[in-house]
Amino acid sequence: MRRVSRIFLALSIFAAATAQAQTHESVTFPSTPGAGSGYLSIPPAAGKHPAIIVIQEWWGVDDWIKSNADRFAKNGYVALAPDLYRGKAAASPEEAHELSRGLAHDRALADMKGAFNLLAARKDVDAKRIAVIGWCMGGGYALDLALAEPRLAAAVINYGHLATSPDSIASLKAPILGNFGAADRGIPPADVEAFEQALTKAGKQSDVKIYAGAGHGFMNPNNKGGYVKEAADDAWKRIDAFLGKTLKSS
């Protein structure tokens, strides 16, 4: 009898743990042209959650991007990484360059908007608390989505391309967090400072930091020779605090 009770208790604990397990799945959503797809990671707790659109680097939706989506889900966000390359991923810088050059901007924007609409329609998502984050190519696309989608609650740009024209900046509704490297040859500090000044002049809410000694891609540990742990750890702390404030604070 005791053995049966122990087995029943073990099964009950396993069932409870399974019910609270973080899950992930592949999803599709309407876009133009055709359908978009992505990697969706769902937090273990029930109820409505804030959500984050996770935008890939030029490598594609690889294991690092998926791990970031899973990290956000573990912290209570429904996270969706839209696959802007639609099934392709790069194995070399040359292939990544080719894929990024071949990505039509309007299709990428349509896929990101489709990802937003999918999240906004989910019963476990609070549609008023959806943010976007991206790195490298995805950092620039995160800004592009923030410029095009006024319903976003926040945007995080990690060493992505920028905008400084008054008309573009005026369309921003979401607060901005930016993390950049002082040694980034593609996005030099002068461009970052000009972006920050444009945001300030337009009265936009922003928090931009430039890390000394860090170059492009400094947050990705797979970036051999370019990963800067101290800067990456600090950037993650800033990201977590920013998203907690903009998406979780009442």
Residue, then its C-alpha position, 0 to 999 in steps of 0.5 A: m500500500r505504501r509503495v502504491s502511495r509513493i508511486f501515486l505521489a511521484l506521478s502527481i509531482f511529475a504531472a504537476a512539473t510537466a504542466q508547469a514546464q516551459t514549452h516551445e514550438s514552431v508557428t506560422f502566421p499570415s505575412t506578405p508574400g506567403a506565410g511567415s514562421g517562427y520559433l515560439s517559446i512559452p513561459p511555464a506559468a498560466g495567465k496573460h503575459p507580456a511578450i517579446i519579438v526576438i529578431q535574429e542576427w544575420w546568421g538566422v534563427d540559430d541556437w543562440i537566438k532560440s536560447n534567448a527566446d527561451r531565456f525570455a520565456k523562463n523570465g515570464y515573457v511569451a517570446l517569438a523569433p520570426d524566421l526572416y530567412r524562412g527556413k535558411a540559416a548561415a554556416s559562414p560569414e559569407e553565407a550570412h552576408e548573402l542571405s542578409r543581402g537577399l532579404a527584402h526589407d518589405r518582406a522582413l517587415a511584413d514577417m515582423k508585423g505578422a509576428f506581432n499580430l500573432l502574439a497580440a491575438r494569443k489568449d496568454v499575451d497582453a497585447k498592450r505589453i509587446a516589445v521587440i529586441g534584436w542584435c546586429m541585423g536584427g537590431g536594425y530591424a527592431l528599430d524598423l518595426a518600432l518605427a512602423e508599429p505604434r502598438l509596441a510597448a518597448a524596443v531594444i536595439n543591440y548594435g543595429h542600424l539607426a535612424t536620425s531623420p526628424d520624420s522617422i524619429a517623430s513616428l516612434k512611440a515605444p521607449i528605446l534601449g540601445n547597447f552599442g560598442a565603441a569599437d564597432r566599425g559598422i556603427p561608429p560611436a558618432d552615429v550612436e550619439a547622433f541617434e541619441q541626440a535626435l531622440t532627445k531633441a524629439g522628446k523620446q524616452s531612451d537609454v543608450k550606452i556605448y561600451a568601451g573596448a567592445g565591437h560589433g556582436f559583443m553580446n554573442p558568446n559564439n563570436k570568437g574574438g569579439y565577445v566581451k563578457e563584461a559588456a554583455d553581462d551589463a547589457w543583459k542587466r540593462i535589458d532585463a531592467f528595461l523590459g521589467k519596467t516597460l512591460k511588467s510594471s503596472 
